[in-house]
Amino acid sequence: MAVNLLELTKGYITKEVGLKISDLTQESTSDVQIAMLGALPGLIGGIMNKASTVGGVHELIGLINLNNEDYVLNGLGSILGDESRSKEFISNGLSLLPILLDLDLKTVTDSISSSSGIKSYSVSTILSICAPIVLSVVAKYAKVKGVKSVEPVRLTSLLVEQKEFMVKFLPKDLNTLWNFKELEDLNKSLIRNPLSESELEGKPLSRGMKIFYWILFLLILGGAFYGYKKLTKEEETVVVEDFPVGADSVGNSKGTSKKTLGQFVTRQLPKDISLNIPENGIEAKLANFIADSSVVVDKDIWFDFDRVTFEPSAANLSQESMEQIDNIAKILRAYPNVNIKIGGYTDNTGDAATNLSLSKSRADAVRRGIVNKGIKATRISSEGYGIEHPVADNNTEEGRAQNRRIAINVTRK
């Protein structure tokens, strides 16, 4: 009888775990449950697709051999219930996503977001939590009892068995994305001609896997293991770092330090709205642009936030960011005809797919923060651009800091 990895994985997502995921994402338990219906088969399908090549099998076996499935599967409730451990767990899962899903990460995220109705950032968090769980279930059933290493044919045979379940439970758009024929062909080939360990080790690693191993090397070097591979904030390299930046002038985004923001001044807006803002900050530039009838809306004119920051490796707005978020909401309240777009950008450090996902999640977080201040959601759109549209040289730290930014474009006024 075929092993059903999907049902086995669901068994570890207890009611307690589901409630903790709901708390971490700030989404309702019912929405989280719907998202799980896409996340779990999406991750299993991504792993099956990954195992369609010898190189992919090599990478998966490398992850499985490094994995501590007992820590993950036996301690989920306590891990997710502890703030520090849950952040590390999610950070580790985030680094796994571009390896397990590769170029399909955005498609999977969008599919789940569309079917569940929750934000892309919440979907990314759910996928980041589920990735180590799914990998651990695969590891548990791919290993021969008492043997740490996994035979390629055992892994591909296990994954081929999942096709009948994936056909039933994968969202339609993902069923179209993957047909798993190449996995079946490779499995038949491995049954006839099993790969030796030396043949596997000779296969090249993907960029994402190299990054993962480099992070792991740094962790081992620093003695930073904590049960499951512990990814610290200082050593995270697959996502952007956090430096608030600003725009020096309209359409020409360059890093703005706090020293160049100028003194705080009182600014009066229509509808008796008053702002206390820095004279050279984004609020002043945005308000000037909106009020100047001689300047027309332009898709290439962006204003960079200068006092918005996030937690490393995440899209959670810091408390210090809320003052500027509140000011932007007040500007939109003063000018009710104005619509805006929030754009997220990163430098070119790390995995491009991961950076694209994080930039989108952070743009969504800013949009959500403004909407929570009472602004209609239909007036604000958001998009992540990842490493696209750099405004400075990525070969220098100063340039990379300028490229890591969140910006506003006025789409109607």
Secondary structure, DSSP 4 states (H G I P E B T S, - for coil): ----HHHHHHHHS-HHHHHHHHHHHT--HHHHHHHHHHHHHHHHHHHHHHTTSHHHHHHHHHHHHH--HHHHHHSHHHHHHSHHHHHHHHHHHHHHHHHHTGGGHHHHHHHHHHHH---HHHHHHHHHHHHHHHHHHHHHHHSPTT--S--HHHHHHHHHTTHHHHHHHS-HHHHHH---HHHHHHHHHHHHSPPPHHHHHTSPPPHHHHHHHHHHHHHHHTT---SS----TTT--SS--------SBTTB-----GGGG--EEEEEETTTEEEEEETTSHHHHHHHHHH-TTSPP-TT--EE-SS--B-TTS-PBPGGGHHHHHHHHHHHHHSTT-EEEEEEE--S-S-HHHHHHHHHHHHHHHHHHHHTTT--GGGEEEEEEET-S-SS-TTSHHHHHHHSEEEEEEEE-
